[in-house]
Every structure is written in structure tokens, then in C-alpha cells.
Amino acid sequence: MITVETTIQLPLEKVWELWTLPVHIIHWNFASEEWHCPQAINDLQSGGILFWRMEAKDGSMGFDFSGTYDHIQPQENINFTLDDDRKVSVEFISLGKRTKVIEHFEPENQNSLALQRSGWQSILDNFKRYAENRESASI
């Protein structure tokens, strides 16, 4: 398993909302500014599907990130299995006005472990930026 994590300067309830609602997922679910997430479907329940389309903005490449939810414990953890049978677990830990998000995922065999860790960490860092910037803009 590979683990990536970050701490967001927002309470758990807000982080959960920004992480799980498709209207927000499309704004943070990519590793760099050259990419975007034009579509997100998130049926957040055991047996529900997740489908996130990730594409290069120039149209040169893209892929579907999809799977099935195995277990949801609201505002605590999300477990799912990707369509290629890899397991992913996301933990949400309340730290008062801050929230720690920890992702554990099984690596695939096409890219190096370092590249995979870096890519997933970049998406998590993008989520942190989106969440904190969105909140500061609404104050």
C-alpha cells in the first residue's frame, strides 16, 4: 500500500462535503494545471459507483478513474475498489478546526511507486488548495 496525506485548515464537516460532492470534485481532482476533471459521478453508498473523468486540457490524453464503494462511514472513512481490483481507503480525522485526510492505495504495475505516490499526493495537495481557497473566498 502507498500512503499520502495532508491536513486541511477546515473542520471535518466542510472537508467531507468538498471531498464527496461532484460539484466540488470537478474543481480539484487532477494533479496539475494541465489537467482537469470534466465529469464526476459519486454515488456515495456501499455498492455505489464512483466515476471521475480525468483529461489533459489540450485533449492529448485522458482516463476514467472508476470503481465501487465497499464501505462508507460518514465523516470517518471511505473504502472502495477500483475497476482494476485495487483497494483504496480514505480516512478523515477531525483535529478541531483542521482535518487530516489520509489515503492508502494499492499501486498499479505500469508506473513507478514514486510516480504514483507523487501523482496521488499532487491531487491531494490540489484538494487542500481548492478547499482552503474556496473557504477563504467565501469569508
N, C-alpha and C positions, 0 to 999 in steps of 0.2 A: 504494500500500500504506500502511496505517496500522500503526504500531508502538506497542506498550505493553510495559512491563517492570517487574519487581520483583526484589528479592533476598530470599531466604528464609534464615533463620538455622538451616538444617538441611543435612546432607550430601545430595548428589545422589541416592543410592540411596533415601533416605526420601522426598524430593520426588517422584521418579518414581513411587513406589508410591502416594502420596496423590493424584497427578495422574491416574493411569491406572485405578485400580480403582473400579468403580461404587459399591462400599460407601462410598467416600470422596467421589466426585463429587457424590452427592446432598446432601452436607453443605456444599458450598462454591460450587456452580455457579449463582449468582444474584448480581445486582448490589446488592440492598438487602434489608433485613429484611422488607419487604412481599412479597417473592417467595420461592419455593422451587423445588427441583428434585426432584419426587416420583419420577422414574424416570430411570435411566441404563443404557444398554446400550453396552458398549465392547468390540468385537471387534478388539483392537489387533494387526492384521497387515495387510500390503498387501492391498487388496481387501476388507478387513473394514469393517463399518459402525460408525458412532457414532450414537447416538440419545439425546438428552438432552431430556426434557420440562421446560419452564420455565413456571411459572404464578404468578400473583398469589395470595397466600394467601387472599384474600377471594373467589376464583373469578371475578373480573371479566374476566380475560383470561389468555391463555397461548399458547405456541407451541412447536413442535418444532424443535430445533436438531439437524440430522442431515446426514450425509454419508458419504463413503467414504474410507478411508485409502489414500493413494498410496504412501507410503514411511515406514517406521519404522526408525530407527536407535536401538536401546535406550539410554536414558540420555544421548542426544545431541540427537535431533530427531524431530519428528512432522510429517508433511505430509499434509494431507487436502483434499478438495474437497467443499464444501458442496453440498447438493442443488440450489441455485440457481447452481451452477458457479463460485462464488467460491473462491479458493485461500486456505488458511491454513497457516502454518508456525509451529511452536513449537520454540524452541531451549532447551536445558538446559545451562548452563555451570557446571561444578564450580569452586568457589572455596574448596576445602578443606572447612571445616565449614559453609560457606554455598553457596547455589546461586542463580545468576541465571536467571530464566525470561524469555524474550523472545518475544512473539507478534507476527507480521506477518499482516495480513489485508487482503483486498480489500474495500473498502466496498460497501455496497448503495446503492441510489438513493432510498430512501424517507426516510431520516433524515439530518440534517446530519453532516458529518465529525466535528465537535466532539462531538455527542451519541454517535456510535458509539465514538469514542475514549474518551470518559468512561465509557460502559457497559462496554466490554471491560476498561478499567482497573479499574473497580469490582469486576468479577468476579475479576480477578487479585489485587486487594487483599484480597478476601474469601478467596481461596485462601491467601494468605500468613497471614492471621489464623487460619484454620482449622488450617493446618499447624503453625504455631508454638504455638498454644494447645493443640492436641492433644498435641504433644510435651511441653510443659511440664507438662501434667496427668498424663502417664504417668511422669514422673520421680519 
